[in-house]
Amino acid sequence: MSNAAKVHEFLNEAKLFYFLTTDGNQPKGRPFGFQMLVDDVLYFGCGTFKNVFKQLTANPRVEVLAVNGGEFLRYDGEATVVKDDALLAKVREAIPQIMDLYDKNGWEMGLFYLKNGHAEIRGMMDLKEEFDV
């Protein structure tokens, strides 16, 4: 299993994860649920009108945090925005209700992946696995 697939599997099992950015010098975190693995690249998405998108384009250093049972995942890197109609079509297949809402309101979905990613899977007291993504 590739390292990107390990992160994808952990996030799928956790179901909900937290996406962390900064707003100036203030940390900001919010729950996320959407991510998809395509050609061994893990993509995330959010509305370009949202503060989180503005924050990750202003400072692309971000982190994802997920908890699954007694383990947690930290995955950090540089958010890299991607404009790709084929990827957007896959998002439409994965979350059609949300994309219908975006279309109805004239919103744009911003897709991105984490370049130079690094992940740690930890227990509360130990490091289980550490790898680059």
N, C-alpha and C positions, 0 to 999 in steps of 0.2 A: 504494500500500500504506500502510495506517495505521501509526502509530508502534507501537501495541500489536502489530500483526501483524509488524512488523520484529523486535521482541523475541521474539515467539513463534517465528518462523522461525529466528532465531539459536539459541534454546534447543533447538529440534527438531534442528537440524543438529549441535549440540554433544552432544546426547543426555544428558549428565550435567552438572549445574551445582551450584554450591555456594551454600548459603543461610546468610547470616551474621546473627547476632543478638548480643546481649550478655546476660551473666548477672551482674548487678551491674555491676562495672567490668571484667569479664573477657570478651574477645571469644570467641565460639563459632561454629564453622563446621561444616557437615556436608553431604554430598552429597545432592542431591535429583534426582529424575527426572521427577516428575509436574507438569505444568502444562497448562492448556487455555485456549483462546481462545473466549469465548462473547459474542456481541454486542459485539465489539471491546473486551472487558475480559479481561485475562489473569489467570486464577485459579490459585492454588496450593493444595495441601492436605496436611495431615498429621494424625496422631492427636492428639486433644485431651489425651490422657494423656501425651504426650511432652514432654520438657523444652523442645524448640524452641517448642512452642505456648505453654507457660507464659512463655517468654522474650519471644516476640513480643507477647503480650498485656500483659506488664509494661512493656515498652519497644517500641513499635511501629516505631521507626526500624530498618529492616533493609536489607540489600543482597543482591543476587544476583550471582554471578560465574560466567561461563562462558568456556571457551576453545574456539575452533574454528579449527584450522589455525594460521595466524600472527596471528589476531585474537582479541581478548577483549572481552567485554561486561561492563560494570558497570551494574547497574540498581538504583536505590535508591528508597525511598519509605516511606510509613507503612502498615504492615500493617493492613488493615481486615477484620475477621471478618464473614462473611456466612452467615446461616442461610437456606437456600433449598432446598426439597425438589426443585424442578425441576433445579437445578444438581447436587444430589447424585445425581439419577437419571442425569445425563450422566456423572458420575464412575463410577457403577456400570457404564455401558456401556463406558467407556474402559479401566477396570482392574478387571474383574469378579473376578479371582482375589484381589486384595488386599481388595476390599470383602467378598468371602465370608469371608475371614479375620477382618476387622473384625466382621462380623455374628456369626460363630461365637464370638468372644471378648467380645462385648458392648462393643466399642470404638466411639467416635464419630470420624468424619472431620471435622476442622475446615477449612473453606474460607475463603480470604482473597484479597484483591487488594492491590496497592500504590497507595494514594492519593497524589496529588502526586508521581508517579513521574518520575524523570529517568534517562536512559540515555546511555551513551557506548559507542561501538564504537571500539576502538583497535588499532593495531598496536603492536609493542613500542616504537617510537620516535615514533609520531604518533597524533593524533586523527583518525579516519576520519569519524566522524559523532557528533553530539550532539543530543539532542532530549528534550522532555518527553513523558511517556506518560500 
